[in-house]
């Protein structure tokens, strides 16, 4: 029934064009036409039609686009003069819709006209889908923590990329994190991940993550966190480690006072208590904070240090100052941090957590590995045996204080044996 209606409609068109003189052929006339439908059978208007005689490669120019009913019509007689397709010659018809969909149909020329060729356009390509999975809102993330942002992306063809962004201001501005990597599933249905470096972020509670997925057709989709999340300032800590110093003339230990999570710190002060019968403070040298004031009280076993700079340290770990201790007697002294106070660049006071340290004074002579109360070539030999694994490691031989036994230690022992400066 539908075919009869199509034939009748096409014949009606032919009569119309014949009467009005619009169908004019230089060559013998052969009418060809039909309807263009979408994949659901609806007529599509505005579709351009290009007809090519494949045997010669010639095309018909200026064919009218389809009307509101999806109809198109032309005459093979409008091919260049002398190009007369015979019955059975292959005719190519390319239909291009305004939205970019195309269909290429190749048919043999019929024995008689009118020849009806109906064309069905493919469906429009579907864009991908993407859903942010983490962080998706409500999280509290400590600044400096590497964050694995991830999203779920799907597509009917192929997802070729997922790019991540962050916003510190609830979506007003966005900054690229980078392209994600497919970590699970496939390019049609998979999980994409990117590592976000949060070290230099400004703390705040209006952060969002956005993911943009792109498919093989160039179509994109976006999704953002369902709600904002928070970037917090990590706890600032003042720390002293544990050290060993050896009891002999000229020996000293440099003990740094470290500030952990020091990115926003511009100054501070602390009092360090120690056992003054075991060690004394010889000097205090600067770390990452140039301006300092120091009060050394070896009689009562304390050193008070205050430092400041104009701008924040901008480092995750910074050295407040270095204390140079010299040994007095064998034993171990706790290095106890008191009255610790730090300040931010804007002057705000920050009370840090503290981790105390210790310093041990060993009565043995540094380098005296054979325990004969002197340094000799035998000690250098023992160092070399330790280097190649013939003797057990003993850090008493660490002459260059680099935390390991190496040939440099043997060289320093020999220099001391012959009286050269070390």
C-alpha positions in Angstrom: 0.0 0.0 0.0 2.8 2.4 1.0 4.7 1.7 -2.3 1.5 2.5 -4.3 1.2 5.8 -2.5 4.9 6.5 -3.2 4.5 5.7 -6.9 1.4 7.8 -7.2 3.1 10.7 -5.4 6.1 10.5 -7.6 4.0 10.4 -10.7 2.2 13.5 -9.4 5.6 15.2 -9.1 6.6 14.2 -12.6 3.4 15.6 -14.0 4.0 18.8 -12.1 7.6 19.2 -13.4 6.6 18.3 -16.9 3.8 20.9 -17.0 5.9 23.6 -15.5 9.0 22.8 -17.6 11.2 22.3 -14.5 12.4 18.9 -15.6 14.5 19.6 -18.6 17.0 17.2 -20.1 19.8 17.8 -22.6 20.2 14.1 -23.0 17.3 11.6 -23.3 15.1 12.0 -20.3 15.1 9.5 -17.4 13.3 10.5 -14.3 14.6 9.3 -10.9 13.4 10.3 -7.4 12.0 9.1 -4.1 11.8 9.9 -0.5 14.3 10.4 2.3 13.3 9.0 5.8 15.0 8.8 9.1 15.6 5.5 10.8 12.1 5.6 12.4 10.4 6.1 9.0 9.8 9.9 9.3 10.4 12.1 6.2 13.4 14.4 6.4 13.4 17.8 4.7 16.4 19.8 3.5 18.5 16.8 2.5 20.9 17.5 -0.3 21.1 14.9 -3.1 24.1 14.2 -5.3 23.7 11.8 -8.2 26.7 10.3 -9.9 27.0 8.0 -13.0 29.7 5.7 -11.7 30.6 4.5 -15.2 31.8 8.0 -16.1 32.2 9.7 -12.8 29.9 12.6 -13.9 27.4 14.1 -11.4 24.2 16.2 -11.7 24.7 19.7 -10.2 22.1 21.8 -8.4 19.6 19.2 -7.3 16.9 20.7 -5.1 17.0 19.5 -1.4 14.1 17.4 -0.2 10.8 19.2 0.6 8.8 18.9 3.8 7.6 15.5 2.8 11.1 14.3 2.2 10.7 14.1 -1.6 13.4 14.5 -4.1 13.4 14.2 -7.9 15.7 14.7 -10.8 16.5 13.6 -14.4 19.5 11.6 -15.5 19.2 13.6 -18.7 20.8 16.5 -16.8 24.1 14.7 -16.8 26.7 16.4 -19.0 25.8 16.2 -22.7 26.5 12.8 -24.2 26.5 11.0 -20.8 23.5 8.7 -21.2 23.4 5.9 -18.6 22.2 2.7 -20.0 19.9 0.3 -18.2 22.0 -1.5 -15.6 24.6 1.2 -15.3 25.4 1.9 -11.6 24.0 5.1 -10.2 25.3 6.5 -6.9 23.0 8.6 -4.8 24.5 10.5 -1.8 22.0 12.0 0.7 23.3 14.5 3.3 21.0 15.8 6.0 21.5 19.3 7.6 22.6 17.6 10.8 25.4 15.8 9.0 24.0 12.3 8.7 24.7 10.8 5.3 23.6 7.8 3.3 25.3 6.5 0.1 23.1 4.3 -2.0 24.3 2.6 -5.3 21.6 1.1 -7.6 21.5 0.0 -11.2 19.6 2.2 -13.6 16.2 0.7 -14.1 14.9 -0.3 -17.5 12.2 2.3 -17.4 11.5 5.5 -15.6 10.4 6.8 -13.3 12.9 5.0 -11.1 12.0 5.3 -7.4 14.9 5.1 -4.9 14.0 5.6 -1.2 16.8 6.5 1.2 17.0 5.9 5.0 19.4 8.0 7.0 21.2 6.4 10.0 20.4 7.6 13.5 22.3 10.4 15.0 25.4 9.3 17.0 24.7 9.3 20.7 27.1 11.3 22.9 29.0 9.6 25.7 27.9 9.5 29.3 30.2 10.3 32.2 29.7 10.3 36.0 32.2 11.6 38.5 32.7 9.0 41.2 35.4 10.5 43.5 35.5 13.1 45.0 31.8 13.4 44.6 30.9 15.8 47.5 31.3 15.9 51.3 34.9 14.6 51.4 37.6 16.2 53.6 41.0 15.9 51.9 44.2 17.0 53.6 46.2 19.3 51.3 49.3 17.5 50.0 47.6 14.2 49.7 47.7 12.7 46.1 44.0 12.2 45.1 42.9 9.6 42.6 40.0 11.4 40.9 37.9 9.0 38.9 34.8 8.8 36.7 32.7 6.2 34.9 32.3 6.8 31.2 30.2 4.9 28.6 29.6 5.3 24.8 27.8 3.3 22.1 31.0 3.5 20.0 34.2 4.4 22.0 35.3 6.8 24.7 38.7 8.1 23.5 39.5 10.4 26.4 38.3 11.6 29.8 39.8 14.9 31.1 39.5 16.0 34.7 39.2 19.6 36.1 38.9 21.1 39.6 37.1 24.2 40.8 38.0 25.9 44.1 34.9 28.2 43.9 31.9 25.9 43.4 32.2 25.9 39.6 32.9 29.5 38.9 36.4 28.7 37.5 37.9 25.5 36.4 41.6 24.3 36.2 42.7 21.3 34.3 44.1 18.3 36.3 44.9 16.4 33.1 43.8 13.5 31.0 42.7 10.3 32.7 43.8 6.7 32.1 41.4 3.8 31.6 42.0 1.7 34.7 39.0 -0.8 34.6 36.5 -2.0 32.0 36.6 -1.0 28.4 36.4 2.1 26.2 32.6 1.6 25.9 32.1 1.1 29.6 35.0 1.8 31.9 36.5 3.6 34.9 39.0 6.4 34.2 41.4 7.8 36.7 43.8 10.7 37.1 46.2 11.7 40.0 45.6 15.2 41.4 48.5 16.9 43.1 46.9 19.0 45.9 50.2 20.3 47.4 49.8 23.9 46.5 46.0 24.3 46.8 44.4 26.9 48.9 42.3 25.4 51.7 38.6 25.8 51.3 35.2 24.1 51.3 33.9 24.9 47.8 35.9 22.4 45.7 34.4 20.4 42.9 35.7 17.9 40.3 34.5 17.9 36.7 35.0 15.1 34.1 34.7 15.6 30.3 34.4 12.5 28.2 35.0 12.6 24.4 33.9 9.8 22.1 35.2 8.7 18.7 32.5 10.8 16.9 33.9 13.9 18.6 30.9 14.2 20.9 31.4 15.2 24.5 29.6 14.9 27.9 30.4 16.6 31.2 29.6 15.8 34.9 30.7 17.4 38.1 30.7 16.4 41.7 27.2 16.2 43.2 28.3 18.5 46.0 31.3 20.5 47.2 34.2 18.9 49.2 36.9 20.4 51.5 40.6 20.8 51.2 42.0 21.1 54.7 45.4 22.3 56.0 47.5 19.3 57.3 48.6 19.4 60.9 51.9 21.4 61.3 54.5 19.5 63.3 57.8 20.5 64.9 60.1 17.6 65.0 63.6 16.6 66.2 65.2 13.3 65.2 67.5 11.0 67.2 71.2 11.3 66.7 74.5 9.7 68.0 77.6 11.7 68.8 81.0 10.2 69.7 83.1 11.4 72.7 86.3 12.8 71.5 87.8 16.2 70.9 86.3 18.1 68.0 83.4 15.8 67.5 80.0 17.5 67.0 76.5 16.6 65.8 74.3 18.9 63.7 70.6 18.4 64.7 68.0 20.1 62.5 64.6 21.3 64.0 62.2 20.3 61.2 58.8 21.7 60.4 56.5 19.2 58.7 53.7 20.6 56.5 55.5 23.9 56.4 54.0 25.3 53.2 52.2 28.2 54.9 54.7 28.8 57.7 56.7 32.1 57.7 58.3 32.0 61.2 58.1 30.7 64.7 59.9 30.0 68.0 60.7 27.1 70.2 62.7 26.3 73.3 64.8 23.1 73.3 65.7 21.5 76.6 68.7 19.1 76.9 70.8 17.4 79.6 73.8 19.8 80.0 75.9 17.2 81.7 75.9 15.1 78.5 75.9 17.7 75.7 76.3 21.4 75.2 75.1 23.7 72.4 78.1 24.9 70.4 76.2 27.0 67.9 72.9 27.4 66.0 72.9 27.8 62.3 70.1 28.9 60.0 67.8 26.6 58.0 65.1 27.8 55.6 64.3 30.9 57.7 67.0 33.6 57.4 66.3 36.0 60.2 66.8 34.5 63.7 67.5 35.2 67.4 69.1 32.6 69.6 69.5 32.4 73.4 71.9 29.5 74.4 71.9 28.6 78.1 74.3 25.6 78.5 74.3 26.0 82.3 70.6 25.2 82.5 70.4 23.0 79.4 68.3 25.1 77.1 68.4 26.9 73.7 65.6 29.3 72.7 65.3 29.9 68.9 63.1 32.4 67.1 63.0 32.8 63.3 61.0 34.7 60.7 60.9 35.5 57.0 58.8 37.8 54.8 57.0 35.1 52.9 55.8 31.5 53.6 58.3 28.7 53.3 56.3 27.1 50.4 57.8 23.7 51.3 56.2 20.6 52.7 59.3 20.2 54.9 61.4 23.0 56.1 64.3 23.4 58.6 63.6 26.0 61.3 67.3 26.0 62.5 70.2 23.6 63.1 71.6 23.1 66.6 75.3 22.1 66.8 75.8 19.9 69.9 79.2 18.9 71.3 79.7 15.9 73.7 80.6 16.2 77.4 80.1 12.7 78.8 78.6 9.3 77.8 74.9 9.0 77.9 71.6 9.9 76.1 69.9 13.3 76.4 66.3 13.8 75.4 65.8 16.9 73.2 62.5 18.2 74.6 60.6 20.9 72.6 58.9 23.5 74.8 56.9 26.7 74.1 56.6 25.9 70.3 54.7 28.5 68.3 54.6 29.1 64.5 53.1 31.8 62.4 51.6 32.0 58.9 52.5 34.6 56.3 49.6 36.8 57.5 50.8 36.7 61.1 48.3 34.2 62.3 49.7 32.1 65.2 49.7 28.3 64.7 50.3 25.9 67.6 52.1 22.9 66.1 52.3 19.3 67.2 55.7 18.3 68.5 57.9 15.2 68.2 60.8 15.2 70.7 64.2 13.7 69.7 67.3 12.6 71.5 71.1 12.7 71.2 73.3 9.9 72.4 77.0 10.3 73.4 79.0 7.2 72.7 82.3 7.0 74.7 84.0 5.1 71.8 86.2 7.0 69.5 84.6 7.5 66.0 86.5 5.3 63.6 88.1 3.0 66.3 86.5 -0.1 64.9 89.1 -2.5 66.5 88.5 -0.9 69.9 92.2 -0.2 70.8 91.5 3.4 71.7 93.3 4.8 68.7 92.8 5.1 65.0 95.1 3.0 62.8 95.3 1.2 59.5 93.5 -1.8 61.0 90.4 0.4 61.3 90.6 1.4 57.6 90.9 -2.3 56.7 87.8 -3.1 58.8 85.9 -0.4 56.9 86.8 -1.9 53.6 85.7 -5.3 54.7 82.4 -3.9 55.7 82.1 -2.3 52.3 82.5 -5.6 50.5 80.4 -7.5 52.9 83.1 -9.5 54.7 82.4 -7.9 58.1 79.2 -6.7 59.8 78.4 -3.0 59.4 79.3 -0.8 62.4 78.3 2.8 62.1 81.2 3.7 64.4 83.1 3.7 61.1 81.0 6.3 59.5 83.7 9.0 59.4 82.0 11.2 56.8 78.7 11.0 58.6 76.6 10.2 55.5 74.7 7.4 57.2 76.5 4.5 55.5 79.9 2.8 55.5 81.9 3.5 52.3 85.5 3.8 51.0 85.4 7.5 51.9 85.4 6.5 55.6 88.6 4.4 55.1 90.2 7.4 53.4 89.4 9.7 56.4 90.7 7.2 58.9 94.0 6.9 57.0 94.3 10.7 56.8 93.9 10.9 60.6 96.5 8.2 61.1 99.1 10.2 59.1 98.1 13.5 60.7 96.3 15.1 57.7 93.3 17.3 58.4 89.9 15.6 58.3 
